[in-house]
Amino acid sequence: MTNFITRKKSTLETPLLRSIKQYLMCVHEMVIIRHNQMRVAKNRFIKIDPNDLGAPDLIACYRGVYVGFEIKVEGKKQTPKQIEFEKRIIDAGGFYYVLTSINDAVNAIHDLNGRIK
């Protein structure tokens, strides 16, 4: 039997996610590996793979380094699973950013440029 996990996805988060993804796809040396997708069933978003709970919305490789981007609308917080996943990425030598705007994405790239040689 499939174990389905339901999560309500903010309708405001989707356009922000698309905009940030479009920006990041234009960044030189940035490769978007995965866009954490949800499926809709009976008007609910259902995450299919329970092993990915907490995975960031966008996973990328930038100059050979793993980077996770979690997209949140202003005022929303990370879930405990997302915080746990963030720690795992950082402990493994990757980078993780919570983005609430395109400006946050621009600042994240500037930060990465200063930290990655």
N, C-alpha and C positions, 0 to 999 in steps of 0.2 A: 504494500500500500504506500502511495506517495505521501510524504509529509509536506503539506503546504503551509507556508507561513504567510500570513496576511499583514499588509502594512498599508496604511492610507498615505498616499503620496500627495503632497501639497500641489494644487494646480498652479500656484505661483512659482513653484520650484522648476517646473518643466521648461518654461521659456528661458529662465535664467540659466539652466543647465545647457540648453541648446546654444545660447549666446556665448557662454564661457567656452564650450567645446569648439565652436567655430573660431573663436579667438586663438585658443591653444593650438588648433590645427594649422594656423598660419605662422606659428613661432618656429623659426629655423632650428633644426635639430631636435624638434619635439615630435615624438611618435605616440599617438593615442593607441594604446593596446586594447583597451576595453572600455566600453560604456556600460556601466552596471544597469542592465535593463530589467524592467518589471513587465509582467504580463497582466492583462485585464481579464477578469472572469467575474461575471455577475456584478459589474460596476465596482469591483474592488481590484486593487493591484495585488498581485500574488508573486512573491519571490519564489522561483522554482527550486533553486539549489540551496537547501538550508545550510550547507557548508560555507556559503559565502556571506552569512549574516555579519554585518558590520563592514563589509568591503566598501571602499570609497566609490562614489558615483563615476569617477573617471580615473583610470589607471593609465599611466604614461611612462615612457622612457625618454629622459632628457639628458643628452650627452652621456649616455651609458648608465644613467642612474635611475632607479625605480622611484616614481613619484605618484602619490595618491592625492586626488583632489576630491574632497567632500563638498557638495554644493548645498548650502542652506539659505533659506530666505531669512531676512533680517528678523532677529528675535527667536529663531528656532535653535535648539541645542542638539549636540550629538547624542546618540543613544549610548548606553553603556557598552554595547557590542562594538560600536564605531570607535569609541575611545580605546577599547582593548585592541582593535585592529590597527589603529594609529600607532599605539605603542609597539606592536609587533613589527610594523614597517620601519619605524625609527630604530628599534633595537637591531634590525637586520641591515642598517646602513642606508635606508631609503629616506625620502622626505615626504611630508604629509602636510597638506594645507586645507583649511576650512575656508571656503570662498563664499561671500555673500553678494559679490558684485563683480563686474568686469574689472573695476579698479583693483579689487583684491587679486584677481588673476594677474594683472600687470605687475603688481607689487610682488607676487609670488615668483614671477619670472626674474625680476630684478634681484630678489633674495637668492634664488638658485644661481644666478650668474655670479654672485659674490661668493657663493659657497662651493661651487663645483669648478675645479680647475681643468 
